[in-house]
Amino acid sequence: MKHQTIRLGIWDTGCTNHMCGQKELFADLDNSFRTKVKFGDGRLVPVTGKGRILITLKNGDHKYIYDVFYVPDMKSNLLNMGQLAEKGYVMHIENKFSLFDKKGNFILKTFLSKNRKFPVYIHMGDFKCLNAIVNNESWLWHLSFGHLNFQSLEFFSKRNLVNGLPHIHHPDQLCETCIFGKNRRIPFVKEPWRAKFPLELVHTYVCGLMNISSIGGNKYFLTFIDDFSRKT
């Protein structure tokens, strides 16, 4: 995804809602939303949609600005500080403006401009829609049944046990998800030699130093296990 730095808007305490006049900045837009906003010169301007704007933080994370009005007649985009405060965001204003989320994570900062405004410059990304196409119908049924093995799918198909299930054939490729998800752990090799009578082989183990002493004041214990009888 290629990123470009643009001037998203200006922080404003007087506007009633986030407003944007650039349709291409919206990640999604509800075009059925309709209302009007009143400008400072008294004009009533139509709002022709509402949606979300995706921003990219400096650490690579993504955040959405929700409930943004699409106002085609807007020359400068406005970000409503009260709307962010309602959602739990924290704002610090000095000679710079800093924005933090509910958990105190830093979102962005901007500095006071010469005309006494706080312009917001944000990294925007090109939106790309990715899709995957599976041409083999047998693979589609394998995925739809939660990666059921092809032998069972062939059995269902031959016996007509599933309505609409076509003829299934086992493809030549391997399913990578099945390989990782259904792989089993190889068992440990059995001991090649065991004792034939008691005390022929004794396993011993020392455990300690314990942080808390036993009732008798000990901080170690020693075990002896007879290999033949398995008694300890």
ABEGO torsion letter per residue (X at the ends): XBBBBBBAEBBBAABABBBBABAAABABBBAABBBBBBBAAGBBBBBAEBBBBBBBBAAGBBBBBBGBBBBAABABBBBBAAAAAAAGBBBBBBABBBBBBAAGBBABBBBBBAAGBBBBBBBBBBBBBBBBBBABAAAAAAAAAGGBBAAAAAAAAAAGABBGBBBBBBBABBBAAAAAAABBBBBBBBBABBBABBGABBBBBBBOBBABBBAAGBABBBBBBBAAAGBX
